[in-house]
Amino acid sequence: MMFGYNFELAWRGLRHHPRTTLLVVLTMALGLASAMTTLTLLHVLSSDPLPGISQHLYMGWVDSRQLPKAGDSTTGSASGIPSHLKLADAQALLTAHRAPAQVMLTEIIQDVQNDSGGKTQSAVGIAASSGLFPMFGIALLHGRYWTPAEDAAHAPVVVISGGLSREVFGTQDSVGRTLRVGGKPFRVIGVSAKWAPQPHFYGLDLWAFSSSNADSLFLPVGALLDSGLGPFASGGCDDDTPLIFGKVNVPHCRWLSLWVQLNDAAQVAGYRQFLLDYASQQHGAGRFERPPHAKLYSVPGWLALNHVVPDNVRLNVWLAGGFLLLCMVNVAGLLAARFLRRSVEIGVRRALGAPRQAIFAQCVWEAGMAGVLGGALALPLTSFGLWVVRRQHQGYTDLAHLDPLTFAGLFGLALVVGLLVGMLPAWRACRVEPGLQVKSA
Amino acid sequence: MSVRHIVSSLRRNQLMPLLVVVQVAIACAILCNAFFLLDQRLAPMLVPDGIAPGQVIEVDQIVANGRSWSQADIQGGRQALLAIPGVTQVAPAMGIPLSSSMRLGMGLTSPAGVTVTADGYLGEGMLDALGLQLVAGRNFSASDYEDFNMQNGDPFKGKQIPIIITRALATKLFPDGNALGGRLRGSNARASGGWRVIGIVSHLLRYQIADATDGRADYSMLIPARITDTPLISYVVRTRASEREQVLKAIPGALKKQFGSSLLSGNDINPNTFEGLREAVFSSWRAAVWLLASVCVVVVLVTAMGIMGLTGYWVQQRTRQVGIRRALGARRVDILRYFLLENLLIVGIGILAGMVLAYGINLFLMHHYELQRLPWTWLPVGAVALFVLGQLAVLSPARRAAAVPPVVATRSV
């Protein structure tokens, strides 16, 4: 009964002064829409790249760099945080099998072509050891992935995505066909489903967010080296080795990353110790020039370290938050003026026996309803805001869409904001002295 | 009417003025920071880049497959590009404006003790290929060029290298005006012999548009170098304006024919017009500018409406007092002045709080994000904007109150 009564009172109140109601709802909608637009973008960008998998993934690194030379210049590789390993170290760590699952990988870009001399096109992908598919959750549509035995034998086999298969072979199931990668023949043994983690956490050098790029070519590291295709070196080489693309000096350059699966804190601590022990041992043997140094990065830690969410996205959230606050103060003022204008009406209600709580409830109800109306209006405004964001075309901005979760978030926020904003004016209104108001009326 | 009366009246009814103060403070803090961010975005978009309009094409990052480009390779590519009809100049380069994958930051120290980090453009014939305007001194001559081996720790082998700098750098490094012939020490191991200024150009944009803030857009220099033994090379191509589109289409074919299988598999040759690159960079910047500008406009609108709504009510509440004062002989202009002065006072308090808040927010943002310190010059800009806004917002309610005849005022309410 109280619910219906309060609802009706609030509705009547809102209709009473349509001009200020419109102002209140509009201000509320603007504040909410700007906050929701920036929060949606932040939410999309901070999402989990591989839900259910990435919380167990860690990247291991041991410091195999040479001692810094005097007068080292500031030119060269811009990416700051070292994360790559030499082949020998990656293989040693891999074959130790100290984690439940482990894989070494490197990003590749190659020209691909079908076996009947079709059009050449460029494809991005991963050269890895055989553990890649189950560990990273890459599903297969057809065929199989390669085995540890094929890894060891450097078998020239390849798994491609369904999309690439259609582009190159004109059919999704190309198992058994031959794909020319950089001119060298590779046998297609599997076709993978669409797989494009956002952010692209294992290959941030290429892109962090993209709605158009995806890894679509997967082949064994050994086969890649045997074919003379070579990866892009990105982790630097020992300094007497020149930096050359397409032909990494295998023993002297760092170009592989090691990802391991660790299921609990004990395993994480154990693996960290294992890496450090390995570095100490190599340092002792004289292979590592620098003092033993090892790192184990979790996926969120690695993303944070690389500033994957651009600073200005967070900056805009602060800006929009400030704006929402301004709108809230503004609405609070408008509502206070509105309620106090009705002092006479409130006085009559109080004189007729309404307790303070009833007045308070009436005002908060009205404010909450204005909030919800503002939220409803904010929905199209937020869509418009996200459309503006997508117009920036910065890779990550293309992913900004309104999903049901943010939609629900928007209404929650609108209601909370409406109620909060109504508190102060409602408190002021319920302190109206009944006698004074009725007398002056 | 003295300020003391206004203050004592304000102290009796605190809620409404308090709400206005809070609103103004928040608006002031947001506006100061938004103006500042807007300026950071807008300023680089307005600076002259010094590059010949409508004529320049950049070919970035041609990557060698399994070896380094030799000097012969690089000159071969240059000849292949020169052979395309419509091409007038070609400069092999390391570092080209707006698209470079490799950046060379050069620390320069002048005899006057000024130290600046400038972007270095290495290459052969860059001044002509970019169409830069020489305002003093001379262009590089053939004897100025040195072999520059990328794999070498000190490619210039301790020699002093002649350079061409921009006018902005010349004024900054040589405050007494004798930049030509001036010597500069380098803080870079690759340039142990230091530099000698032989020419000055009007403008030359830095590598990245994001660095072009705070008057540093032109902190760049040309270094004469015959590049060799490099894994990747870029070219700046100058064309006749009318033939640029045809040249753009012809470049990938010409270079693929020249380099053949020496090109890295999967690496496409992707030439761009300078204007195209500029447009690509600016399209996202423009969106940010629109975003910040609309934030400013909406903040101003919302604040104006808020002040108007609140003072409107509050002035109306005091119609009776206005009537009494009018009956006691106050003129309309006195009433008007009273409300304007009152607004000035309230908004002033809000602005003071807002400036402290703006500064605090800026400190917070500086601490957490790569942002420069808010220059204090933005504070008065925000303050003046809000003072004007406050006065405009109160004008109409105050005029309405002043227009009330004394009789009506005392009778009603």
Boltz contact constraints between the chains, C-beta under 6 A:
constraints:
  - contact:
      token1: [A, 27]
      token2: [B, 302]
      max_distance: 6.0
  - contact:
      token1: [A, 71]
      token2: [B, 189]
      max_distance: 6.0
  - contact:
      token1: [A, 73]
      token2: [B, 188]
      max_distance: 6.0
  - contact:
      token1: [A, 73]
      token2: [B, 189]
      max_distance: 6.0
  - contact:
      token1: [A, 73]
      token2: [B, 190]
      max_distance: 6.0
  - contact:
      token1: [A, 74]
      token2: [B, 105]
      max_distance: 6.0
  - contact:
      token1: [A, 75]
      token2: [B, 104]
      max_distance: 6.0
  - contact:
      token1: [A, 109]
      token2: [B, 266]
      max_distance: 6.0
  - contact:
      token1: [A, 110]
      token2: [B, 265]
      max_distance: 6.0
  - contact:
      token1: [A, 110]
      token2: [B, 266]
      max_distance: 6.0
  - contact:
      token1: [A, 111]
      token2: [B, 265]
      max_distance: 6.0
  - contact:
      token1: [A, 111]
      token2: [B, 266]
      max_distance: 6.0
  - contact:
      token1: [A, 122]
      token2: [B, 266]
      max_distance: 6.0
  - contact:
      token1: [A, 182]
      token2: [B, 265]
      max_distance: 6.0
  - contact:
      token1: [A, 242]
      token2: [B, 151]
      max_distance: 6.0
  - contact:
      token1: [A, 243]
      token2: [B, 231]
      max_distance: 6.0
  - contact:
      token1: [A, 244]
      token2: [B, 68]
      max_distance: 6.0
  - contact:
      token1: [A, 244]
      token2: [B, 231]
      max_distance: 6.0
  - contact:
      token1: [A, 245]
      token2: [B, 63]
      max_distance: 6.0
  - contact:
      token1: [A, 245]
      token2: [B, 231]
      max_distance: 6.0
  - contact:
      token1: [A, 245]
      token2: [B, 264]
      max_distance: 6.0
  - contact:
      token1: [A, 246]
      token2: [B, 65]
      max_distance: 6.0
  - contact:
      token1: [A, 246]
      token2: [B, 66]
      max_distance: 6.0
  - contact:
      token1: [A, 246]
      token2: [B, 264]
      max_distance: 6.0
  - contact:
      token1: [A, 247]
      token2: [B, 66]
      max_distance: 6.0
  - contact:
      token1: [A, 311]
      token2: [B, 369]
      max_distance: 6.0
  - contact:
      token1: [A, 315]
      token2: [B, 369]
      max_distance: 6.0
  - contact:
      token1: [A, 322]
      token2: [B, 30]
      max_distance: 6.0
  - contact:
      token1: [A, 325]
      token2: [B, 26]
      max_distance: 6.0
  - contact:
      token1: [A, 326]
      token2: [B, 26]
      max_distance: 6.0
  - contact:
      token1: [A, 326]
      token2: [B, 27]
      max_distance: 6.0
  - contact:
      token1: [A, 329]
      token2: [B, 22]
      max_distance: 6.0
  - contact:
      token1: [A, 329]
      token2: [B, 23]
      max_distance: 6.0
  - contact:
      token1: [A, 330]
      token2: [B, 23]
      max_distance: 6.0
  - contact:
      token1: [A, 330]
      token2: [B, 302]
      max_distance: 6.0
  - contact:
      token1: [A, 330]
      token2: [B, 306]
      max_distance: 6.0
  - contact:
      token1: [A, 333]
      token2: [B, 19]
      max_distance: 6.0
  - contact:
      token1: [A, 333]
      token2: [B, 306]
      max_distance: 6.0
  - contact:
      token1: [A, 333]
      token2: [B, 310]
      max_distance: 6.0
  - contact:
      token1: [A, 334]
      token2: [B, 309]
      max_distance: 6.0
  - contact:
      token1: [A, 337]
      token2: [B, 313]
      max_distance: 6.0
  - contact:
      token1: [A, 391]
      token2: [B, 287]
      max_distance: 6.0
  - contact:
      token1: [A, 392]
      token2: [B, 284]
      max_distance: 6.0
  - contact:
      token1: [A, 392]
      token2: [B, 287]
      max_distance: 6.0
  - contact:
      token1: [A, 394]
      token2: [B, 284]
      max_distance: 6.0
  - contact:
      token1: [A, 428]
      token2: [B, 15]
      max_distance: 6.0
